[in-house]
Amino acid sequence: MPTAPNAKAAVDLNRSAVARYIQLASLFRRRIDAGEWAVDQQIPTVDELAAECGVARATIRQALDMLESERLIERYRAKGTFVRQRRRPLWCEVATDLSGLLAPREHAVIEVLSDARRQQASDVPHPIGTLAPAYRRLRRRHSRQGAPFLIATLHIDERLSGRVSKKDLESKTALRLVSDIPGVTIKDARQTLTIGTADVETSEQLDVPLNAPIAIVHRSVVDRSDCLVFFGEGLYRGDMVRIDMKLK
C-alpha cells in the first residue's frame, strides 16, 4: 500500500485555483488508471492521504466521495476503502488529417440538443473565407456505450441547411456532414486543439466533475467559392480522447 509522504502534492495543489478536493480526485483517478491502486486493493487511509497531500481529512473525504459516486472505489466500515474498478478505456480519436476527420465514428449515438436557424456568425475560430449571410446553429451530444464523450456546436451555412437531412444530423460527424452536402467542395479546412476544464454546463452534459480536463477542438471549412460554409466547436471528455499523429 503506497503511504510514503509526498510534499510535492501539497505544493501543486496550492498553485491551482481549482478546488483542492477536485484536484485530489483527479490525482486519485490517475493512480487507479495507472494501476498504482489496483482493483480489489485497499487504498491508504484518510489520515495517510491527508498527511501525504498536506490537506485536511475533510478534503480527502470530499475527493473520495467523488470517486465513490463514480463507482471507482467502495468503502467498508471497519475494513477500509478498496478499488472497485478502473475507468473504461473508451477512447475517442481526434484525427489530425482531413481523411480521418471524414471517417465515421463507430457505434456512436448522436443526439441533437438544439437547432437554431438564421443565426449571425460570432467567435469564428479561423480567419479564412468570407462569412455566409446566416448560419444554422446546432448543438449535438455524441455518446458511445451510454457514455457521452463529445458536445459539439455546429454552424452550417443557412443556404445549405435544406440539403441536410434529419438522418444526417443524427449519424454523421461534422466534417462528413458538410462534405456530403450536394454541391459542396471543400477548398480549405482548419483544426485547432486546446486543453481546458469543464464548466457547470459542460460537466453536466458530459457527465464529468466540474473543472475536469476537456479537449476543445475548433474547426472551419471553406468551399471552392471561398465561403466559410462551416465552423464549429467540439468539447471532448479529457479521459476519453486520444490524438494520434504520424511523424515524418
Buried (B, 14 or more C-beta within 10 A) or exposed (E): EEEEEBEEBBEEBEEEEBBBBBBBBBBBBEBBBEEEBBEEBBBBBBEBBBBBBBBEEEBBBBBBBBBBEBEBBBBEEEEBBBBBEBBEEEEBEBBEEBEEBBEEBEEBBBEEEEBEEEEEBEEBBBEBBEEBEBBBBBBBBBBBEEEBBBBBBBBBBBBBBEEBEEEBBEBBBBBBBBBBBEEBEBBBBBBEBEEEBBEEEBBEBBBBBBBBBBBBBBBBBBBEEEBBBBBBBBBBBBBBBEEEEEEE
